[in-house]
Amino acid sequence: MRTIQFREAICEAMSEEMRRDETIYLMGEEVAEYNGAYKASKGMLDEFGPKRVIDTPIAELGFAGIAVGSTMNGCRPIVEYMTFNFALVGIDQIINNAAKMRQMSAGQFPMPMVFRGPTASAGQLGATHSQAFENWFANTPGLKVVVPSTVYDAKGLLKAAIRDNDPVIFMESEQMYGDKGEVPEGEYTIPLGVADIKREGTDVTIVSFGKIIKEAFIAADELAKEGISCEIIDLRTVRPMDYDAIITSVKKTNRLVVLEEAWPFASVASEITYMVQERAFDYLDAPIQRITTADTPAPYSPTLLKEWLPNAADVVKAVKKVTYK
């Protein structure tokens, strides 16, 4: 096993797949000459050349449309957004074309493409640059939505996403590109739609995904000191969602807390809550608790931002509520 950064895992995944399949190319703002805004495509222009690593203008709608059209003509593009906040400019191409084309063409046009880039808050970036849209994209039939939380998962999931014949929204975090983790020397992929039990426990299930899951681990360590055993499930893929893994865990622990870095209304946590009450209501010993950001645009003030974001203290409080401690 090697220890590499999150950004290196992303670069390795794309490069390995581009060596394997010449129809794959990368396009986006600053992906080529600048080696990527977050250096996640470092060295790729030198290896693959300007026809397969393509710098674009600041025109998300335009290059998303180019990617969709090229996919219909046999290519497998990877589209990088500098942040998924900017993907809103190109969301018509993602939702009205990429997500629907396979069905509208009666299967004549599979849409093997990946839209990737950072999601959610990355510090004091203001309200328009701190949004999490996992639930928006997951609400769209035809799209798959992946949000890795570790270096190992990032590489394996991205390789699987690139090979998938459906459009995949692959959401990273600006605050995770420098994270380090162990990655095997050899080839591996992680199947989409399979959650991972990151920590075994018996008293309460905590479900989360992406960088905010780190707060769950901090909370679990604190709660362990008080004799409360937390099981932490990393969704990894928001859609398709591994409902079975969640239900199995809840049937064991009888309690559920969902931690998500997004607004509360119609959130991923809301979907999980509905499915658990439908399939495991009789196993619940307490109402499900969800932890999200405040239901406001993200503040710029560091003091307000700290209050806006979910944190380990929020998780501890929710776990104690469902365990009646």
Disulfide bonds with the S-S distance in Angstrom:
none
